[in-house]
Amino acid sequence: MTASSSAAPVTAPGLSGPIDPARTYQVALARPAAAAGVRFKPRGDLTLRGDLLALLITENGADAVLAAEPR
């Protein structure tokens, strides 16, 4: 078994299932967060690809995201 197959899928508040890495999501942040060397602030419209959203949650915790909605 590989490490990637044993890892739990990443979910976000507002989603009924795991984050699809190839899909785009409209995201509302609860607080400033960083992922992939980019700092995000909790204001305005934020659209992220699923792989970046999953990374953001993994690195900052699920409480950094108020809601995520597929676009």
C-alpha positions, 0 to 999 in steps of 0.5 A: 500500500502506498502512502497516498492510498492510506491518507484520508481524503481532505474535506472542507466545510460545506462539501458533502464529500472529499475535495476533487483536486481537478475541480474549482471551488469558491472559498470563504476563509475564516482567517489568513492562511498560506499554501504553496508560498501564497498568503490568502486573506479572508476577504473578497471572492477567492477561487481555488483549484481543489488541489490547492484548497486541500493543501491549504487545509492540510497546512493550516487546518480545516478551521481556516476555511468557513465554507467551500462550494464547487463552481 
